[in-house]
Amino acid sequence: MLQAILTAVIPVVIIGVLCGAGLVLAAKLMAVKEDERYPKIRECLPGANCGACGYAGCDGYAKALCEHPDTPTNLCVPGADTVAQQLGDLLGVASAAVEKKTAVVHCSGDCTHTQDKVDYKGMKSCRAAKLLYGGKGSCPYGCLGFGDCQTVCPQDAICLVNGVARINASRCIGCGMCTRTCPNRLITLVPARPAAVVACSNKEKGAVVRQSCSAGCIGCKKCERSCPQGAIKVTDNLAVIDYGKCEDCPDFAVCARHCPTHALTTFQI
C-alpha cells in the first residue's frame, strides 16, 4: 500500500518542483524592470485620478514622466505648484508654474429664463433624462438640472441654483471630473482669473434660441465687435472666447455689458 502511494505521489512532487523552478526562472528572465523613480513620482501625485493632466489617471502621468523626458511637470492641476516643484526636483528639470483652472457652466437657462417641455418622472439623473427627448427643458442644449456633476465633484464645489449647476470657483480645483460627466458637455475648464464666460451652448439661430431661452446667445456679434483684445468670435451662431487673448483687458467686461441677452457673464476668483 505504501509503495503504491509513493509511486503516485513522488512523480507529482517532482513535476511540481520542476514547474515551480521553471516559473521562477521565467519570472527572472522575463521580468520588466521598473524605473526606480516611478514609485517616488507616483507618491507625489495626489491620487485623484481626475485626468486633468491628459493621461489615464495618476499612474499614466507618472509613467509618462518616467518614459518621456519632454513630458511637462506642471500638468497636475489639483496638485498645483507644490507637486510641479516636487516632480521637477525628482526628475532634475526646471518646473514651470501650474496654471490654475476652474470649471464654468455654459448655461443660463434657469427656471426664470426657460421652461420645461415635459413633466419628467424618470430617474433623477442627467444621463437618464438626456435619453428622453433630450431632457425635460425647452432648450436641448441646456443644463439638465439633476446634478450628475455635483455628485462626482470631490470638492463639493457644485450646487444647483434654480435648476442649473453653478460652480464655486473658490473651492474648484480644476480636476475636470464634472466636464466629463455632463452629458451635454456644458462644463469646461478656464483659467482661474477674472474673465468673461459665455453662459450658453445653443448653436441655433437667434430666433430659435429666443423661443427656448430668454438668456441664450443669439449670435448678434456685439460682443465680438466690442472686445478690444479680439478674443471673442461668433462661430456657428455662438460666441466663443479665446482665453489666451482674454487677459489684462483694458475695459474689463465690456463684452458682457454689450450683450443684449446677458448670455455673456463675468466671474471673479
TORSETI-975281 format. One record per atom (N, C-alpha, C): x, y, z negated; residue in three letters. Coordinates in steps of 0.1 Angstrom, whole numbers, plus 5000, padded with zeros to 4 digits. Layout:
N
XYZALA/...
//
This chain:
269
500849885000MET/500050005000MET/500950135000MET/501950134991LEU/502850254990LEU/503550275004LEU/503950165010GLN/504650175022GLN/503750235033GLN/502550195033ALA/501550245043ALA/501350395041ALA/501250435028ILE/501150575026ILE/502350655030ILE/503550605027LEU/504750675031LEU/504850685046LEU/504450575053THR/504550575067THR/503650685073THR/502550715067ALA/501650815072ALA/502150955068ALA/502650975056VAL/502951105050VAL/504251155056VAL/505251075056ILE/506651115060ILE/506651185073ILE/506051125084PRO/506051195097PRO/505451325097PRO/504351335089VAL/503551465088VAL/504451575082VAL/505151535071VAL/506051625064VAL/507151675073VAL/507751575081ILE/508851605090ILE/508351705100ILE/507251675106ILE/506651765116ILE/506351905111ILE/505851915098GLY/505552035092GLY/506852115090GLY/507952055085VAL/509152125083VAL/509752175096VAL/509652095107LEU/510252135120LEU/509452255125LEU/508052245124CYS/507252355128CYS/507552485121CYS/507652475107GLY/507952585099GLY/509252655102GLY/510252565105ALA/511552615109ALA/511552685122ALA/510752635131GLY/510552695144GLY/509852825143GLY/508852845135LEU/508152975133LEU/509153075127LEU/509953035117VAL/510853125111VAL/511853175121VAL/512453085129LEU/513353115139LEU/512753215150LEU/511553185154ALA/510853265164ALA/510653405158ALA/510253415145ALA/510053545139ALA/511353625138ALA/512453555136LYS/513753625136LYS/514153675150LYS/513953585160LEU/514453625173LEU/513553725180LEU/512253715177MET/511253795185MET/510753915177MET/511353935165ALA/510954055157ALA/511154185164ALA/510154275162VAL/510254405168VAL/510754495157VAL/511954555159LYS/512454645148LYS/511654775147LYS/511354805135GLU/510554925133GLU/511555045130GLU/511255155135ASP/512055275133ASP/511955305118ASP/513155315111GLU/513155335097GLU/512555465093GLU/512455555102ARG/511855685099ARG/510355685099ARG/509755575105TYR/508255575106TYR/507555575093TYR/507955495083PRO/507255495070PRO/507255635064PRO/508455705065LYS/508555835059LYS/507755935066LYS/507655925079ILE/506856025087ILE/505355995084ILE/505055875083ARG/503555835081ARG/503155885067ARG/504155885057GLU/503855925044GLU/503556075043GLU/504256155052CYS/504056295052CYS/502656335057CYS/502156255066LEU/500856295072LEU/499656275062LEU/498656355063PRO/497556355053PRO/496656225053PRO/496656155064GLY/495856035065GLY/494456055068GLY/494056175073ALA/492656195076ALA/492256125089ALA/493256085097ASN/492956025110ASN/491856095118ASN/491956225118CYS/490956315125CYS/491156325140CYS/492356295144GLY/492656305159GLY/492856445164GLY/492956545155ALA/493156685159ALA/494556705166ALA/495456615163CYS/496756615169CYS/496756575184CYS/495656505188GLY/495656455201GLY/495956305202GLY/496356245191TYR/496756105191TYR/495656025183TYR/495755885184ALA/494755805178ALA/495155795163ALA/494855895156GLY/495055895141GLY/496455925137GLY/496655925124CYS/498055955119CYS/499055845123CYS/498655725124ASP/499655625128ASP/500155645143ASP/499155685151GLY/499555715165GLY/500455835166GLY/500255945158TYR/501056055158TYR/502456025153TYR/502555945142ALA/503755915136ALA/504655825146ALA/503955735153LYS/504655655163LYS/505155745174LYS/504355845179ALA/504855935189ALA/506056015185ALA/506056055173LEU/507156135168LEU/508456055167LEU/508355925165CYS/509555845164CYS/510055805178CYS/509055785187GLU/509455735200GLU/509755845211GLU/509155955209HIS/509356065219HIS/509856195212HIS/511156215213PRO/511756335207PRO/511156465210PRO/510456475221ASP/509856605225ASP/508456625219ASP/507956535211THR/506656555205THR/506656665195THR/505856765196PRO/505856875186PRO/505556825172PRO/506156895163THR/505956855149THR/504856945142THR/504257025150ASN/503257115144ASN/501757085149ASN/501556965152LEU/500256925157LEU/499256885147LEU/499656865134CYS/498756825124CYS/498156945118CYS/496956975122VAL/496257095118VAL/495857095103VAL/495256975098PRO/494956975084PRO/496156985075PRO/497356935079GLY/498556935071GLY/499157075071GLY/498857155081ALA/499357295083ALA/500857305082ALA/501457415079ASP/502857445079ASP/503657345070ASP/503057305059THR/503857225050THR/504257095056THR/503257025063VAL/503556895069VAL/504556925081VAL/504357025089ALA/505157055100ALA/506657075095ALA/506857145084GLN/508157155079GLN/508757025074GLN/508056945068GLN/508456815063GLN/508856725075GLN/508056725085LEU/508356645097LEU/509656695104LEU/509756825105GLY/510956885111GLY/512256845103GLY/512156845090ASP/513256805082ASP/513656665084ASP/512656575085LEU/512956435087LEU/513556405100LEU/513056475110LEU/513456445124LEU/514656535128LEU/515056625119GLY/516256705122GLY/515956805134GLY/514756855135VAL/514456955145VAL/513757075139VAL/513857185146ALA/513157305141ALA/511657295142ALA/510957335132SER/509457315132SER/508857455134SER/507857445143ALA/507057565146ALA/505857575137ALA/505357695135ALA/504157715126ALA/502957655133ALA/502057605125VAL/500857545129VAL/499757655131VAL/499157655142GLU/498057755144GLU/496857695138GLU/496457765127LYS/495257715120LYS/493957745129LYS/493157645129LYS/491957645137LYS/490657625129LYS/489557675134THR/488357645127THR/487257605137THR/486257535133ALA/485257495142ALA/484157605143ALA/483557615154VAL/482457705156VAL/481357635164VAL/480157675161VAL/478957615167VAL/478457705178VAL/478457655190HIS/477957745202HIS/476457735204HIS/475757775194CYS/474257775195CYS/473757875185CYS/472757955189SER/472058045181SER/470558015180SER/470157895185GLY/468757865186GLY/468157815174GLY/468157895163ASP/467457855151ASP/465957875153ASP/465157855142CYS/463757855143CYS/463157995145CYS/463958095145THR/463458235148THR/463658265162THR/464458195170HIS/464658225184HIS/464158115193HIS/463858005188THR/463357895197THR/462257815190THR/461757715196GLN/460657635190GLN/460757495194GLN/460057405187ASP/460057265190ASP/459157235202ASP/459557145210LYS/458657105221LYS/457956975218LYS/458356905208VAL/457656775204VAL/457656775189VAL/456856695183ASP/456756665169ASP/457556535166ASP/458856555164TYR/459756435163TYR/459456365150TYR/459256235150LYS/459056145138LYS/460056035137LYS/461156045145GLY/462055935145GLY/463155945135GLY/464255865137MET/465355865128MET/466056005127MET/466356045114LYS/466956175112LYS/468356175116LYS/468656175129SER/469956165134SER/470056245147SER/471056325149CYS/471156395162CYS/471256305174CYS/472056195172ARG/472256105183ARG/470956025187ARG/470155995176ALA/468855935179ALA/467956025186ALA/467856145181ALA/466956245187ALA/467356285201ALA/468656275204LYS/469056305218LYS/468556205228LYS/468256085223LEU/467755985232LEU/466356005236LEU/465656085228LEU/464156115231LEU/464056245238LEU/463956245251TYR/463756375259TYR/464756485255TYR/465956435251GLY/467056535249GLY/466956605235GLY/466056565227GLY/465856625214GLY/464556695212GLY/464256745200LYS/462856805198LYS/462756945202LYS/463857015203GLY/463857155206GLY/463557195220GLY/463157315223SER/462857355236SER/464057375245SER/465257395239CYS/466457405246CYS/467257275246CYS/467357215258PRO/468057085258PRO/469557095255PRO/470157215255TYR/471557235252TYR/471857275238TYR/470757295230GLY/470957345217GLY/471257245206GLY/471457295194CYS/471657215182CYS/470457135179CYS/470757005177LEU/469656905174LEU/469156915160LEU/469956965151GLY/469457005138GLY/469356895127GLY/469956785129PHE/469856675119PHE/471156655111PHE/472156735114GLY/473356735106GLY/474256615107GLY/474456555119ASP/475456445121ASP/476856505118ASP/477056635122CYS/478356695120CYS/478556725105CYS/477556755098GLN/477556775084GLN/477956645076GLN/477456535081THR/477756405075THR/479256365076THR/479856395087VAL/481256355089VAL/482256455084VAL/481856575080CYS/482856675076CYS/483456645063CYS/484756625062PRO/485456585050PRO/485556695040PRO/485356815044GLN/485456935035GLN/484156995031GLN/483056935035ASP/481756995031ASP/481657135036ASP/482157155048ALA/482257295054ALA/481057325063ALA/480157235065ILE/479057255074ILE/477657245067ILE/476757335070CYS/475457325064CYS/474457355075CYS/473257325073LEU/472157355083LEU/471357485078LEU/471357585087VAL/470657705084VAL/469557725094VAL/468257725090ASN/467157735099ASN/467257645111ASN/467757525108GLY/467757415119GLY/468957415128GLY/469957505124VAL/471157505132VAL/472357485123VAL/473357405128ALA/474557385120ALA/475457515119ALA/475957545108ARG/476757655106ARG/478057615099ARG/479157675102ILE/480557645097ILE/480957745087ILE/481457695075ASN/482057785065ASN/483557785069ASN/483957885076ALA/485357895081ALA/486357895070ALA/486057935058SER/487057935047SER/487357795042SER/486457705045ARG/486557565040ARG/487057475051ARG/486757515064CYS/487157425075CYS/488657415076CYS/489057285078ILE/490557265080ILE/490857235095ILE/489857245104GLY/490157225118GLY/490457085122GLY/489956985115CYS/490256845118CYS/489556805131CYS/488456865135GLY/487856835148GLY/486856715147GLY/486656655136MET/485756545135MET/484356575139MET/483856695136CYS/482556745139CYS/482456765154CYS/483456805161THR/483456825175THR/483156695183THR/483656585178ARG/483456455185ARG/482156395181ARG/481556445170THR/480256385166THR/479056445172THR/479056565175CYS/477956635181CYS/477656585195CYS/476456525197PRO/476056465210PRO/475956565221PRO/475656695217ASN/475556805228ASN/476856875230ASN/477956835222ARG/479256895224ARG/479157055221ARG/478457085211LEU/478257235208LEU/479357285199LEU/480157205193ILE/481157255184ILE/482557235190ILE/483357345189THR/484657345194THR/485657405183THR/486857385185LEU/487857445176LEU/488457575183LEU/488557685175VAL/489057805180VAL/490057855170VAL/491057945174PRO/491957995164PRO/491358065153PRO/491758035141ALA/491158095128ALA/491658235126ALA/491158325134ARG/491358465132ARG/490158545137ARG/490058665133PRO/488858745138PRO/488758735153PRO/487558695158ALA/487358685172ALA/485958675175ALA/485658675188ALA/484258665193ALA/483958525196ALA/482658485195VAL/482258355198VAL/480958355206VAL/480958275216VAL/479758265225VAL/478858165218VAL/477758205211ALA/476958115204ALA/475758065212ALA/476158005224CYS/475157955233CYS/475957855242CYS/475157745246SER/475757645255SER/474957625267SER/473857705269ASN/472957685280ASN/473457735293ASN/473557655303LYS/474157695316LYS/473057715327LYS/471857725322GLU/470757755332GLU/470757905335GLU/470057945345LYS/469958085349LYS/469158165338LYS/469458295337GLY/468958375326GLY/467458365324GLY/466658365335ALA/465158355333ALA/464758225326ALA/465458115330VAL/465157985324VAL/465557985309VAL/466758045306VAL/467258045293VAL/466258125284VAL/465758235288ARG/464858315280ARG/463558245277ARG/463158145285GLN/461958075282GLN/462157975271GLN/463357925269SER/463657835258SER/464257885246SER/464958005247CYS/465658065235CYS/465858215237CYS/465358295228SER/465558435229SER/466958485226SER/467758395221ALA/469158435217ALA/470158375226ALA/469758325238GLY/470658255247GLY/471458345256GLY/472558295261CYS/473358375271CYS/472558375284CYS/472358495290ILE/471658505303ILE/472658535315ILE/473858525312GLY/474858545323GLY/474858675329GLY/474558785322CYS/474458915327CYS/475858985330CYS/476858925324LYS/478258975326LYS/478659105320LYS/477759155311LYS/478059285304LYS/479259265295LYS/479359145289CYS/480559115280CYS/481859105289CYS/481759045300GLU/482859035309GLU/483359175313GLU/482459255317ARG/482859395321ARG/483359475310ARG/482959455298SER/483259545287SER/484559495280SER/485059375282CYS/486159325275CYS/487459395280CYS/488159465271PRO/489359535275PRO/490559435278PRO/490459315273GLN/491559225275GLN/491359125287GLN/490159135293GLY/489859045304GLY/489758895299GLY/489358885286ALA/489358745280ALA/487958675283ALA/486958735288ILE/485658675290ILE/485358665305ILE/484958545309LYS/484458515322LYS/483158445321LYS/482258485330VAL/480958415331VAL/481058305341VAL/481058175337THR/481158065345THR/479957975344THR/479357945355ASP/478057865355ASP/477057925346ASP/476858055348ASN/475858135340ASN/476058145325ASN/477258105321LEU/477558105306LEU/478958175304LEU/478958275294ALA/480158335291ALA/481158245284ALA/482458255288VAL/483458165283VAL/484658255278VAL/485158235266ILE/486258315261ILE/487558245262ILE/488558315267ASP/489958265267ASP/490558325255ASP/490758235244TYR/491358285232TYR/492758315232TYR/493458275243GLY/494858325245GLY/494858475248GLY/493758525253LYS/493758675256LYS/492958745245LYS/492058685239CYS/491158745229CYS/491958765215CYS/492858855215GLU/493658875204GLU/494159025203GLU/494259075192ASP/494659215190ASP/493859315199ASP/492559285199CYS/491659365207CYS/491559515202CYS/491859615211PRO/491859755207PRO/490459805202PRO/489459735207ASP/488059775203ASP/487359645199ASP/487659595187PHE/487159465183PHE/485659455184PHE/485159345189ALA/483759315190ALA/482959405200ALA/483659475209VAL/482959555219VAL/482059465228VAL/482559345230CYS/481759255239CYS/480459215232CYS/480559185219ALA/479359155211ALA/478359265211ALA/478859385210ARG/477959505210ARG/477259525223ARG/477859475234HIS/477159495247HIS/476259375251HIS/476259275243CYS/475459155246CYS/473959185243CYS/473059185253PRO/471659225251PRO/470959115243PRO/471358995243THR/470558885235THR/471258845222THR/472458915220HIS/473258875208HIS/473758735208HIS/473958675220ALA/474558545221ALA/475958545218ALA/476558665219LEU/477958685215LEU/478058735201LEU/478758665192THR/478858705178THR/480258715175THR/480558755163THR/481958765158THR/482058685145THR/483258645141PHE/483458585128PHE/484758635122PHE/484858645109GLN/485958685102GLN/486458565093GLN/487758555092ILE/488358445084ILE/488758505070ILE/
//
